[in-house]
């Protein structure tokens, strides 16, 4: 009997030709020599000499999990065995179900919980959840009242912005006009120039009289 794989390698990828049967990784030995429990391991190229292989719909070819002293089906803390990590069925070490899980009620062909057609459609594992798309929670559509309320609020906000912009523009225009008026008054102020009187000791006239020099005239003989 071939030794059971402890590192996930098997068959041609194992130095000791280990088998995947009852291993913790899954019962199928893939074409590349790795143990697993999904269609990638159990499908085309699966090494039948080192594990289980099948071509049937996913989920039924590797439903048997490794035997252990610990029960893989349900625990006291999770009696319904609901998936807590999004894995389900043959992709779950505990054969968890997607029913009541937070990820969705359908267990996909690859062993993941979800709630849309990719999970609930072809290959869905009905043993580990619902395969009806009708179980997908409907997304509520906004009512006409809520849409009209949002529209009214948007128009009111736009009107408020327009009024505020207009008031700001008027204020700036008034400030500009006041500044121009103040500047005009400053440069148009009349300045009185005091005339200079003669009493101030200044004159702009010169004495037209010449200097009187006594001239001695000759006496007649």
Residue pairs with C-beta under 8 A, 6 or more apart in sequence:
1 19
2 16
2 17
2 18
2 19
2 50
3 16
3 17
3 18
3 19
4 18
4 19
4 20
4 21
4 22
4 23
5 14
5 18
5 19
5 20
5 23
5 25
5 35
6 18
6 23
8 23
8 25
8 34
8 35
9 18
9 33
9 34
9 35
10 17
10 18
10 19
10 20
10 23
10 29
10 30
10 33
10 34
10 35
10 47
10 50
10 51
11 17
11 18
11 19
11 29
11 33
11 47
11 49
11 50
11 51
12 33
12 47
13 32
13 33
13 34
14 33
14 50
17 50
18 50
19 29
19 50
19 51
20 26
20 27
20 28
20 29
20 35
20 36
20 41
20 50
20 51
20 52
21 27
21 50
21 51
21 52
22 66
22 67
23 35
23 66
24 66
24 93
25 34
25 35
25 36
25 37
26 35
26 36
26 37
26 38
26 41
26 42
26 51
26 62
27 35
27 37
27 42
27 51
27 52
27 62
27 64
28 35
28 36
28 37
28 41
28 42
28 46
28 51
28 52
28 53
28 61
28 62
29 35
29 41
29 46
29 47
29 49
29 50
29 51
29 53
30 36
30 40
30 41
30 42
30 45
30 46
30 47
31 44
31 45
31 46
31 47
32 45
33 47
34 41
35 41
35 51
36 42
37 62
37 90
37 91
37 111
38 58
38 62
38 90
38 91
38 110
38 111
39 58
39 109
39 110
41 62
42 52
42 53
42 54
42 58
42 61
42 62
43 53
43 55
44 55
46 53
46 54
47 53
52 61
52 62
52 64
53 61
54 60
54 61
54 62
55 61
57 109
57 123
58 90
58 109
58 110
58 111
58 123
58 125
59 89
59 90
59 107
59 109
59 111
59 123
59 125
59 127
59 128
62 90
63 90
63 95
65 72
65 93
65 95
72 93
72 94
72 95
73 81
73 94
73 95
74 80
74 81
74 94
75 81
78 84
80 97
80 99
80 100
81 94
81 95
81 96
81 97
82 96
82 97
82 98
82 99
82 100
82 101
83 92
83 96
83 97
83 98
83 101
83 103
83 113
84 96
84 101
85 92
86 101
86 103
86 112
86 113
87 93
87 96
87 111
87 112
87 113
88 96
88 97
88 98
88 101
88 107
88 108
88 111
88 112
88 113
88 125
88 128
88 129
89 95
89 96
89 97
89 107
89 111
89 125
89 127
89 128
89 129
90 111
90 125
91 110
91 111
91 112
92 111
92 128
95 128
96 128
97 107
97 128
97 129
98 104
98 105
98 106
98 107
98 113
98 114
98 119
98 128
98 129
98 130
99 105
99 129
99 130
101 113
101 129
103 112
103 113
103 114
103 115
104 113
104 114
104 115
104 116
104 119
104 129
104 136
105 113
105 115
105 120
105 129
105 130
105 135
105 136
106 113
106 114
106 115
106 119
106 120
106 124
106 129
106 130
106 131
106 132
106 135
107 113
107 119
107 124
107 125
107 126
107 127
107 128
107 129
108 114
108 118
108 119
108 120
108 123
108 124
108 125
109 122
109 123
109 124
109 125
110 123
111 125
112 119
113 119
113 129
114 120
115 135
115 136
115 137
116 133
116 136
117 133
120 130
120 131
120 132
120 133
120 135
120 136
121 131
121 133
124 131
125 131
196 202
